[in-house]
């Protein structure tokens, strides 16, 4: 379980208290069964299939100590870290991001996204969906007024190779769900730690002591039962065929060579696993690469612990180097395998941090400025889009919105952000109300 908490004291386990246990803790067959309540309508993009690995830094990562250092600002603003030169002249990152700085020609940084939702619940929803909350939302809220990026991508992309189209590890973001699209498009959550030797994904391996022959026998018995006369009452309906479909999909996942291969992280060479970092985040990033390689279109890596109201600099000194190592290894690995051009890597949180360092050596919530990192998926690298003022208080040049960001991800995935979706009640709703992608990132 994650040891990280935000300022409101909510962690992954607390999701159960907010009624999300049915999605987060569900087994695969249960998840497939729930899909019967979802809309079955989807469309296939005409562009090539691409994937997205979204690294969600929950809590709101500091832009000063990552991708938007302010070395000329007063000490109470610039903080304790120094800028480091990147591989692109004129672009600087913070000093603990040396590996990413060394590959800046492959990266794009957006420094000018801003919004007006300065608490975790609302900020998370806005950046995860491109839709601001419809009502005031508290810091600790788990809300869903609109489908998330991952769920909408799953809706349009469909199920690849018997694998769910949307994964989230080790938990689902508080606004990472499907809303009116239905449970079929909720993420398949992998809470287990791939850094452990006994790593095993729930519902993708046979239960202990159940041999393949016994498993096949049980499936055969079920087939015999299914041949019995069915309910022939159109008014009542027969739930069995739908249930059969979910069990069949569950069986397909358990028996799918693609699924087994994707989750068998032990097949990777020790040197590559070392390069990613022998820690939970590093091995989840490696697993994400294996999933997109197997055809999964959307994977979220949920990383908590970025709500630095206190002890910001000590925490970042410990955490940023391994974060830097893992992201750089992921991008390099994708490029070495010829998959960086078709796989986006996106790194962000719900907002940035306040300019002035507080009395506990931390920074507080700040939605007027933030940094977002993008690489791959045809994103032109070696550039910074927009700018904050000299002290990082606010985005002032090429000011962009969460709608612009979300539209960019959709557009690069071949999904039209301007299309109209319909709820089960027939109510029309825009996928994104302002479907204008960020032109500099489109390539």
Buried (B, 14 or more C-beta within 10 A) or exposed (E): EBEBBBBBEBBBEBBEEBEBEEBBEBEBBBBBBBBBEBBEEBEEBEEEBBBBBBBBBBBBBBBBBBBBBBEEBEEEBBBBBEBBBBBBEEBBBBBBBBBBBBBBEBBBBBBBBBBEBBBBBBBBBBBBBBBBBEEEBEBBBBBBBBBBBBBBBBBBBEBBBBBBBBBBBBBBBBBBBBBBBBBBBBBBBBBBBBBEEEBEBBBBBEEEEEEEEEBEEEBEEEEEEEEEEEEEEEEEEEEEEBBEBBBBBBBBBBBBEBBBEBBBBEEBEEEEBEBBBEBBBBBBBBBBBBBBBBBBBBBBBBBBBBBBBBEBBEBBBEBBBBBBBBBBBBBBBBBEEEBBBBBBBBBBBBBBBBBBBBEEBBBBBBBBBBBBBBBBBBBEBBBBBBBBBEBBBBBBEBBBBBBBBBBBBBBBBBBBBBEEBEEEEEEEBBBBBBBBBBEBBEE
